[in-house]
Amino acid sequence: MKTKGRVNGIISNIVIVKADGAVGQNEICYVYTGDTRMMAEVIKVVGDNAYVQVYDSTRGLKIGDRVDFEGHMLEATLAPGLLSRNYDGLQNDLEKMDGLFISRGSITEPIDYDAQWEFTPLAQAGDRVSAASWLGEVKEQWVMHKIMVPFTMTGDYTVRSVAPAGTYKVTDTVAVVTDEEGRDHEITMVQKWPVKRAVRCYEEKPRPSRIMVTGVRPIDTFNPMAEGGTGFIPGPFGAGKTVLQHAISKQADADIIIMVACGERANEVVEIFKEFPELVDPRTGHKLMERTIIVCNTSNMPVAAREASVYTGMTIGEYYRAMGLKVLVMADSTSRWAQALREMSNRLEELPGQDAFPMDLSAIISNFYSRAGLVKLSNGKTGSVTFLGTVSPAGGNLKEPVTESTKKAARCFYALSQGRADSKRYPAIDPLDSYSKYLEYPEIRAYLDEQIEKDWVDLVYQGKTIVQRGKEANDQINILGDDGVPVEYHERFWKAELIDFVILQQDAFDAIDANCPMERQQMMYKMVLSICNRDFGFTDFEQCSQFFKGLINLFRQMNYSEWKSEKFEDYRRQIEQYVGEQSK
């Protein structure tokens, strides 16, 4: 028997329900107002009162209205047919909804239950399997979508039968497995999993040991992101977070992209809907949307649904990770998610923490970020979820609680600077404030030594030192004037500018410069570093600035030239000749 209840109090989206039976934390229920059925989630239980957050407007709800508890948590539907879809935070398919605005209580199916899929068996009768073991596969777009033993099944099973190759619906039985007590379980292509529980169906979760190449120089060269790693991008309004996210999602070395628009302004979300179907994926030649899933919650959707959207996106990511795929989950922005947590906490009258955020904000963010990672599956294959969130701190203040809490959880920090954005130095990643803790991992150092060059990390730190010394020299020049400091200070400043203009700046709207392969990054960086390690012996600061301005111009032209083309090689020769003449 399902538990039922009646509305006993209403505080905006939080409804107090008097239940007539047992109710669990995070359990889903439906609140009825007239003929409208609204989904809600239990967030606190006190005695026989359940505090539920309603994922819709509660206008018109009355004391005494009926509530039905479902006996399960908020679940994501996992099956073939997820790719290319646009969902809201509760996994309703937005394209199936009627009208311009989402009407209250509207619920749509996340997948097409009538679609036919070409099934190919991978397991055979007699095989020993457990949760997440592969039984077969279907082709979804160009991705081989594995049909697995549902994550909810515990213990070991023996495959009794697997359906032969053919066309099936997702609800058709494709395998039968027998548990250790001799009971048979029919398995279809569709399974459900509670979004707030991490999927732990894997053998082990080692530390990240490979780099995820994004084609963005200031990330790959200076502060690389690990495959299965975590990072975040804080930055004020107008600093270029959205363009940077689009560049990474388009160029990153990932099989599946999941974009979570979490409480962003509607116009920015519309941009994603408009641009992604048009973008051509440079890896496959297909449309980028074919391997993308968008989970969308704009700032004018119910605040409670924002909180659910990041968990829905991560759960879908974990599902594809269990297929041995590389998944990139991007959330824009986790600040809106934290604001939803704050609003709910305030309505529950909990003790507030800093800036009225929940006291356990840091723990909630850490638990969520810990769901990303590289995993080793039971069949020896590996899969990964790389998570990159953006934070929108009010007024660009990087000391506010969400940024500070995320810093403790994420291993990469890409701070977007208002000053760099104002001076049109894009991407506006501050080279001195930003960092990647993966450079300290022995596994990553060994990988970079093997894949790029011996002692590559030392070369990266060398470049960072040059940039730091250039900033210090610039501060001295600004205080004492051009004539008030030795020429060496100007030379130090201009060497830092050379690294800035050639390596740390990139044109996201240029067909060639937008995506810089690792081989090209290595060659350009070593070329710039070799120039920075030379002594030129300038007579005055004007000669120094003229030389470096000319050099930067040649390098910029080189960045816009196709890799290893005649034009590219011509600029390289010009640079070598230009530097050689000055060195003499």
Sequence and secondary structure as in RCSB ss.txt:
>XXXX:A:sequence
MKTKGRVNGIISNIVIVKADGAVGQNEICYVYTGDTRMMAEVIKVVGDNAYVQVYDSTRGLKIGDRVDFEGHMLE
ATLAPGLLSRNYDGLQNDLEKMDGLFISRGSITEPIDYDAQWEFTPLAQAGDRVSAASWLGEVKEQWVMHKIMVP
FTMTGDYTVRSVAPAGTYKVTDTVAVVTDEEGRDHEITMVQKWPVKRAVRCYEEKPRPSRIMVTGVRPIDTFNPM
AEGGTGFIPGPFGAGKTVLQHAISKQADADIIIMVACGERANEVVEIFKEFPELVDPRTGHKLMERTIIVCNTSN
MPVAAREASVYTGMTIGEYYRAMGLKVLVMADSTSRWAQALREMSNRLEELPGQDAFPMDLSAIISNFYSRAGLV
KLSNGKTGSVTFLGTVSPAGGNLKEPVTESTKKAARCFYALSQGRADSKRYPAIDPLDSYSKYLEYPEIRAYLDE
QIEKDWVDLVYQGKTIVQRGKEANDQINILGDDGVPVEYHERFWKAELIDFVILQQDAFDAIDANCPMERQQMMY
KMVLSICNRDFGFTDFEQCSQFFKGLINLFRQMNYSEWKSEKFEDYRRQIEQYVGEQSK
>XXXX:A:secstr
   EEEEEEEETTEEEEEESS   TTEEEEEEETTEEEEEEEEEEETTEEEEEESS  TT  TT EEEEEEEE E
EEESTT TT EE TT  BGGGS SSS  TT    SS TT  EEEEE   TT EE TT EEEEEEETTEEEEEE  
TT  S EEEEEE  SEEE TTS  EEEE TTS EEEE S EEEETTS    SSB     SB   S HIIIIIS  
BTT EEEEE  TTSSHHHHHHHHHHHSS SEEEEEEEEE HHHHHHHHHHTTT B TTTSSBGGGGEEEEEEETT
S HHHHHHHHHHHHHHHHHHHTTT EEEEEEE HHHHHHHHHHHHHHTT  B GGG BTTHHHHHHHHHTT EEE
E TTS EEEEEEEEEE  GGG TTSHHHHHHHHH SEE  B HHHHHTT SS B TTT EEGGGG HHHHHHHHH
HT TTHHHHHHHHHHHHHHHHHHHHHHHHH GGGS HHHHHHHHHHHHHIIIII   TTSTTTT   HHHHHHHH
HHHHHHHTS    SSHHHHHHHHHHHHHHHHHHHTS TTSHHHHHHHHHHHHHHHHHH 
